[in-house]
Amino acid sequence: MRNRLVTLLIAGLALSGNVVAGDAPAAWSDARQMVLVTVPGWNAMQGTLRTYERSDGGAWHEAGKARPVVIGHSGAAWGIGLSPAQHDGPQKREGDGRSPAGVFRIGTTFGYAAHADTTMPYLALTATDYCMDVSGSPLYNHIADTAKVGAAALKGSSEPMRRDLHFQGDQRYRLGFVIEHNPNGVPQGGSCIFGHLWKTPDTGTTGCTAMNPATMRRLLAWLKPQAHPIFVLLPQNEYARLRHGWQLPSTQGGR
């Protein structure tokens, strides 16, 4: 029987304190697919999503067209993922309304339906699935099923995953994927960061990246687990500063 506890804590991904900027690409050298989101600045809510792919040892090439997205209603802040810690700029904290910036693995996909058009691991959500956003809980930054772990284990969570059943038909989690920010559950480091459907093109999130349904369907069909896909979010000036050291693609075509 499929394990209903989906952990966001992936051992070995918390590399931010162990690498330097010049070594950063080693942390995601196995990645063959990249979802890139750039925003005008730290406090911007609207951004652009692009997708890239490469073969072994090759250069990144854009795959598909750029699409609009929205991020946290307060903008972005440095998160905890594959990329080295950065100290110039805001730092992601629980409840700050900012989306984590940096480089992150893309984890489990999820949705309201029993199945989705994706080869990525998929979790069919139920009314008893919650993501724990209470820092200090043993399940902090986990998606878990109260039917399996008990309601007390998820007490205080404000993240029921079946938003349609808990919030008057809300469709934002009808399709989505986990962005593996704060994989080791650093207290107050931020939790439950997803790519999901937007409410409107100008409604910010509480820290996730949201997009229209067509963009999400295309992403889920394109992503492949064997390509070790990564999610990158950066303000434009930080992207320009870090692009060569982190071996990221040019957003103008080519490298």
C-alpha positions in Angstrom: 0.0 0.0 0.0 1.3 3.4 -1.0 2.8 5.3 1.9 0.6 8.4 2.5 3.3 10.3 4.3 5.2 12.4 1.7 8.3 13.8 3.2 9.8 17.0 1.9 13.0 16.3 3.8 15.5 14.8 1.4 18.8 13.7 3.0 21.8 15.4 1.6 20.1 18.3 0.0 20.9 20.9 2.6 24.2 21.9 1.1 24.0 25.6 1.6 26.5 25.6 4.5 29.0 23.2 2.8 29.7 24.7 -0.6 31.1 27.9 -1.9 29.7 29.9 -4.8 32.3 28.5 -7.3 31.3 25.0 -6.4 27.5 25.6 -6.6 26.9 23.7 -9.9 28.2 20.5 -8.4 25.1 20.4 -6.2 22.8 20.1 -9.2 25.2 18.8 -11.9 22.9 15.8 -12.5 20.0 18.1 -13.5 18.8 17.8 -17.1 15.6 19.9 -16.7 15.3 23.4 -15.2 12.2 25.4 -14.4 13.4 29.0 -14.1 11.4 31.9 -12.6 12.8 35.4 -12.7 11.2 38.5 -11.0 12.1 42.2 -11.4 13.2 42.6 -7.8 13.0 41.3 -4.2 9.6 42.8 -3.6 8.0 42.0 -7.0 5.0 39.6 -7.0 4.8 38.9 -10.8 7.5 37.0 -12.8 8.3 35.0 -15.8 8.6 31.2 -16.0 10.9 29.6 -18.6 11.9 25.9 -19.0 15.3 24.5 -20.1 16.8 21.1 -20.8 20.2 19.7 -21.6 22.0 16.5 -22.4 24.9 15.1 -20.3 27.6 17.7 -20.2 25.7 19.9 -22.6 24.5 23.5 -22.6 21.1 24.5 -21.4 18.5 25.1 -24.2 15.2 26.7 -23.8 12.2 24.3 -24.2 8.9 26.0 -24.8 7.7 29.6 -24.4 8.0 31.9 -21.5 4.9 32.2 -19.4 3.7 34.5 -16.6 3.6 33.5 -13.0 2.9 35.0 -9.6 5.0 34.4 -6.4 4.7 35.5 -2.8 2.6 38.6 -2.1 5.6 40.1 -0.4 8.1 39.0 -3.1 11.1 36.7 -2.7 13.8 35.9 -0.1 16.8 33.6 0.0 15.7 30.1 0.7 17.4 26.8 1.8 18.0 24.3 -1.0 20.9 23.2 -3.3 22.5 26.6 -3.8 25.0 28.2 -1.4 23.7 30.5 1.4 23.5 34.2 0.3 23.6 37.0 2.8 22.9 40.1 0.8 19.1 40.3 0.6 16.1 39.1 2.6 16.1 35.6 4.1 13.1 33.4 3.9 11.2 32.9 7.2 8.0 31.1 8.1 4.9 33.3 7.4 6.7 36.2 5.7 4.7 35.9 2.4 7.9 35.6 0.4 8.8 32.8 -2.1 12.2 31.2 -1.6 15.0 32.3 -4.0 17.8 29.9 -5.0 18.0 26.5 -6.6 15.8 23.6 -5.4 14.9 20.1 -6.4 11.4 19.5 -7.7 9.7 16.8 -5.7 6.4 15.0 -5.7 3.5 16.2 -7.9 0.0 16.2 -6.5 -3.6 16.9 -7.4 -7.2 16.4 -6.7 -7.7 13.6 -9.3 -6.7 10.0 -8.9 -4.1 10.3 -11.6 -2.3 13.1 -13.6 -0.5 13.2 -16.9 3.0 13.0 -15.5 5.8 10.5 -15.0 6.8 12.3 -11.8 5.8 10.7 -8.5 2.2 11.7 -7.9 0.1 12.0 -4.8 -3.7 11.9 -5.1 -4.8 14.2 -2.4 -7.6 13.4 0.1 -9.6 15.5 2.5 -7.3 14.3 5.4 -4.0 15.4 3.8 -2.4 18.4 5.4 1.0 20.1 5.1 2.4 21.0 8.5 3.4 24.6 8.7 3.9 24.8 12.4 7.6 25.2 13.2 8.8 22.9 15.9 6.4 20.1 15.0 8.1 16.7 14.1 6.1 16.9 10.9 7.2 20.5 10.0 7.4 20.8 6.2 5.8 17.4 5.6 2.6 16.5 3.8 0.8 13.9 5.9 -2.5 12.1 6.2 -4.4 12.6 9.5 -6.0 9.3 8.9 -2.6 7.7 9.2 -0.7 9.9 11.7 -3.7 11.1 13.7 -5.2 14.6 13.9 -3.1 15.6 16.9 0.1 15.2 14.8 -1.1 17.9 12.5 -2.8 20.2 15.0 -2.4 23.8 14.1 -1.7 23.3 10.4 -3.3 25.9 8.1 -2.6 23.9 5.0 -5.3 21.4 4.1 -4.2 20.1 0.7 -7.8 19.5 -0.6 -8.6 23.2 -0.7 -11.7 22.5 -2.7 -13.2 20.6 0.2 -12.0 22.9 2.9 -12.3 26.3 1.3 -15.5 26.4 -0.8 -14.2 24.8 -4.0 -10.8 26.4 -4.1 -8.9 25.0 -7.1 -5.4 26.2 -6.4 -4.1 22.8 -5.4 -5.9 20.9 -8.2 -2.5 20.4 -9.8 0.9 21.2 -8.4 4.3 20.1 -7.4 6.6 20.3 -4.3 9.5 22.8 -4.4 12.0 21.3 -2.0 12.8 24.4 0.1 14.1 23.8 3.6 14.4 20.1 3.1 15.9 19.5 6.6 13.1 21.4 8.3 15.2 24.3 9.8 12.9 25.8 12.5 11.1 28.9 11.2 12.9 28.4 7.8 9.7 28.3 5.8 7.5 25.3 4.8 5.0 24.0 2.3 6.4 25.6 -0.8 4.7 24.5 -4.0 4.1 25.2 -7.6 0.3 25.4 -7.9 -2.5 27.0 -9.9 -3.1 30.7 -9.5 -6.3 32.3 -8.2 -5.9 35.2 -10.6 -2.9 36.5 -12.7 -2.5 39.3 -10.2 -3.1 37.6 -6.9 0.1 36.7 -4.9 0.6 33.6 -2.9 1.8 33.0 0.7 5.2 31.8 -0.6 4.5 29.5 -3.5 4.8 30.0 -7.3 1.4 30.0 -9.1 0.5 29.8 -12.7 -2.4 29.2 -15.1 -3.7 25.6 -15.6 -2.3 25.2 -19.1 1.3 26.1 -17.9 1.0 23.6 -15.1 -0.3 20.8 -17.3 2.5 21.4 -19.7 5.1 21.3 -16.9 3.8 18.1 -15.3 3.8 16.3 -18.7 7.3 17.6 -19.5 9.1 16.9 -16.2 10.9 13.6 -15.9 12.2 12.1 -12.7 15.3 10.6 -14.4 16.2 14.2 -15.5 16.5 15.3 -11.8 14.6 18.5 -12.4 15.4 21.7 -10.5 13.5 24.8 -9.8 15.3 28.1 -9.8 13.8 31.5 -8.6 15.9 34.7 -8.6 15.4 38.4 -8.9 16.8 39.6 -12.2 19.9 41.4 -10.7 20.8 38.3 -8.7 20.4 36.2 -11.8 22.8 38.4 -13.7 25.3 38.3 -10.8 25.2 34.5 -10.3 24.5 33.1 -13.8 28.0 32.3 -14.9 29.2 31.0 -11.5 26.2 28.8 -11.2 26.2 27.8 -14.9 22.6 28.9 -15.5 21.3 29.6 -19.0 20.9 33.0 -20.6 17.3 34.2 -20.7 18.1 35.8 -24.1 18.8 32.5 -25.8 21.9 30.4 -25.8 24.2 30.3 -22.8 
